[in-house]
Structure formats: C-alpha cells, structure tokens
C-alpha cells in the first residue's frame, strides 16, 4: 500500500492520502487526545507524542504537529501508523454505542451562541450552498474543512477544521477568499468571522 503525502498551507500540517476512502460521509476533527479516544487511528496518532491534531476527510487524513516538532522526525511514524491501520482493515471508530462521541451540529446554535433567525432562511440557504459547493471542496484540497456556524446581522460565523485550523493563512482565506465570495453573491453579508 502506498500512502501519498501533500503539503498544506499550514506548515504544521501534512495531508496523508491512503488511496482509499477514509470517511464515507462528513468529516471528523480531533483537537485533543481525549477526543481521539473515539477512534483507534486518531488515538494511535496522538500517542506518537508530537501530534496535536488529527482530521479525517473523505479520502485523506490531515495530521498537525506541535510547534518545534519537525516533520522529518514525525512523518515516518505517522506513515507507519497509517499503514498498519489500513493494511489491517481496522475500524476508523470504536464499536459500541455513540455515547461520548461528539459530532458538532451543522447549524449555528452551538459554537456561535445563537440560532439563525427564521426570517434569514433564504440568505442562510444561499450562504450554505456557496460554502458547500465552492468553499468546502477548495478547503478539502488543503486538508481541512469549514463548517457553517451561523448568520447574524450580516455576519457569517464559520469554524475552520483540520489543516485550516490554526493555519497562518486562515485569516487571509477567510477575509480575502470566503468573505469576498459571500459578499459578491449574497449582498446581505457584511463580514465573515471564525469561531
């Protein structure tokens, strides 16, 4: 089995492509070792010591390392862990019930502290469609994902995941890319903020 790697705009994150499906639907972000307990693969990656983030996409895994760690030291161990996992056809998530596994909701009532106003339903639908069709595919190419969190008084709240979370260029991506796109197609949008 060959596992390809790709650089991402975030120098602390590499994208690993195992040449097979990772997630059948959606994405999953692990920001702590405690969150990683839901997945044998994520847990094994965190156990390497220098790993500070793991993200599962459709056909890739993004791994983020700690400041001061070097990819030349960590990459062989990450590749070995991924190779062991996929060649043994191990499950991506632990069996049993879903108790204790937190998968963020896809609406704005969790992280942003508010629910979308029903009067903004048409605007929110336009924003979500643009994010799903134009933004998410581009962000996935860079080893991450972006989740809609809410719309309030012209402000769109988004959460960056995977390689995009903590990336030095994420502010530029939000302001110069996503904000410009949304403002162009949805005039009611005045600002895009990360939550």
LINRANOR-V763677 format. One line per field, one symbol per residue. ss: DSSP state (A for helix, B for strand, O for the rest). phi: phi as a letter, one per 20 degrees, with the letter a starting at -180 (. if undefined). A space follows every 10 residues. Layout:
BEGIN
ss: ???
phi: ???
END
This chain:
BEGIN
ss: OOOBBBBOOO OOBBBBBOOO OOOOOOOBBB OOAAAAOOOA AAAAAAOOOO BBBBBBOOOO BBBBBOOOOO AAAAAAAAAA AAAAAAAOOO OOOOOOOOOO OOOOOOOOOO OOOOOOOAAA AAAAAAAAAA AAAAAAAAAA AOOBBBBBBB BBOOBBBBBB BBOOOOOOOA AAAAAAAAAA AAAAAOOOOO BBBBO
phi: .ddeccfcfe fecddddemb fddfbmcbdd dbffffffcg ffffffffoe edaccddgcb cdcddfgnfd ffeeggffff fffgfffelf ffcffneegn eddgfeceee fenbdffgfe gfffffffff ffedegffff fenbbcdfdr cblneddcce cmfffnfgef fffffedfff ffffecgffd acced
END
